[in-house]
Every structure is written in C-alpha cells, then in structure tokens.
C-alpha cells in the first residue's frame, strides 16, 4: 500500500540531522520524518532534558562508525 509522499524525491523532502553523518546506514535514514539524533553531545543533552522533565524516551542503539 502506498503512502502519501512515496513518490517524492529526496530533493523535495527535508532531511533530518542524520544527513551530516558518514555512515551509510545512518544516511539511508536521513530523509525519514523522525527527529533522529546521531550519537554525541547533542543527543546526550536531549536525553538529560527529557529525563529531567519526566518525558517518555525511546531508546535506540546506534553503531558508531
């Protein structure tokens, strides 16, 4: 079943933070409509903010290249 936007090219879509990564695995998700954070200081700061505010956190394991 096709979803709206399936025929859009990457040039018409807005990339997320993963667009600046070198890993081919992470780059394949650079146009996903998800607020991804590559592993690093920004992700840790966001984690601490979420935990401080008692918000829900979804944990994903990333492989560092």
C-alpha positions as a Markdown table, in Angstrom:
| # | Residue | x | y | z |
|---|---|---|---|---|
| 1 | Unk | 0.0 | 0.0 | 0.0 |
| 2 | Unk | 1.4 | 3.4 | -1.0 |
| 3 | Unk | 1.5 | 6.2 | 1.4 |
| 4 | Unk | 1.3 | 9.9 | 0.6 |
| 5 | Unk | 4.7 | 11.2 | -0.4 |
| 6 | Unk | 6.1 | 7.8 | -1.5 |
| 7 | Unk | 6.9 | 9.2 | -5.0 |
| 8 | Unk | 8.7 | 12.3 | -3.7 |
| 9 | Unk | 12.4 | 12.5 | -4.5 |
| 10 | Unk | 14.9 | 13.3 | -1.7 |
| 11 | Unk | 15.4 | 16.7 | -3.2 |
| 12 | Unk | 11.8 | 17.7 | -2.3 |
| 13 | Unk | 12.0 | 16.3 | 1.2 |
| 14 | Unk | 13.5 | 17.9 | 4.3 |
| 15 | Unk | 16.5 | 15.9 | 5.7 |
| 16 | Unk | 16.9 | 15.3 | 9.4 |
| 17 | Unk | 20.1 | 15.5 | 11.5 |
| 18 | Unk | 21.5 | 12.3 | 10.0 |
| 19 | Unk | 22.2 | 14.0 | 6.7 |
| 20 | Unk | 25.6 | 15.1 | 8.0 |
| 21 | Unk | 26.7 | 11.6 | 9.1 |
| 22 | Unk | 29.2 | 9.5 | 7.3 |
| 23 | Unk | 27.7 | 6.1 | 8.0 |
| 24 | Unk | 25.8 | 4.6 | 5.0 |
| 25 | Unk | 23.4 | 3.1 | 7.5 |
| 26 | Unk | 22.6 | 6.4 | 9.1 |
| 27 | Unk | 22.5 | 8.2 | 5.8 |
| 28 | Unk | 19.8 | 5.9 | 4.5 |
| 29 | Unk | 17.5 | 7.3 | 7.2 |
| 30 | Unk | 18.4 | 10.9 | 6.6 |
| 31 | Unk | 15.0 | 11.6 | 5.0 |
| 32 | Unk | 12.9 | 9.8 | 7.4 |
| 33 | Unk | 10.3 | 12.0 | 9.1 |
| 34 | Unk | 11.8 | 11.2 | 12.5 |
| 35 | Unk | 13.6 | 13.5 | 14.9 |
| 36 | Unk | 16.7 | 11.4 | 14.9 |
| 37 | Unk | 19.8 | 12.4 | 16.9 |
| 38 | Unk | 23.2 | 10.9 | 15.9 |
| 39 | Unk | 25.2 | 9.7 | 18.9 |
| 40 | Unk | 27.0 | 12.6 | 20.5 |
| 41 | Unk | 26.8 | 15.6 | 22.8 |
| 42 | Unk | 23.5 | 16.9 | 21.3 |
| 43 | Unk | 21.8 | 13.5 | 21.9 |
| 44 | Unk | 23.1 | 13.3 | 25.5 |
| 45 | Unk | 21.9 | 16.8 | 26.2 |
| 46 | Unk | 18.5 | 16.0 | 24.8 |
| 47 | Unk | 18.4 | 12.8 | 26.9 |
| 48 | Unk | 19.2 | 14.7 | 30.1 |
| 49 | Unk | 16.5 | 17.3 | 29.2 |
| 50 | Unk | 13.9 | 14.5 | 28.6 |
| 51 | Unk | 14.8 | 12.7 | 31.8 |
| 52 | Unk | 14.7 | 15.9 | 33.9 |
| 53 | Unk | 11.2 | 16.7 | 32.6 |
| 54 | Unk | 10.0 | 13.1 | 33.1 |
| 55 | Unk | 9.1 | 12.7 | 29.5 |
| 56 | Unk | 8.9 | 9.5 | 27.5 |
| 57 | Unk | 12.1 | 8.4 | 25.9 |
| 58 | Unk | 12.5 | 5.9 | 23.1 |
| 59 | Unk | 15.9 | 4.3 | 23.2 |
| 60 | Unk | 17.7 | 3.2 | 20.0 |
| 61 | Unk | 21.1 | 1.5 | 19.8 |
| 62 | Unk | 23.4 | 3.1 | 17.3 |
| 63 | Unk | 26.6 | 1.7 | 15.9 |
| 64 | Unk | 29.4 | 4.2 | 15.7 |
| 65 | Unk | 31.5 | 4.1 | 12.6 |
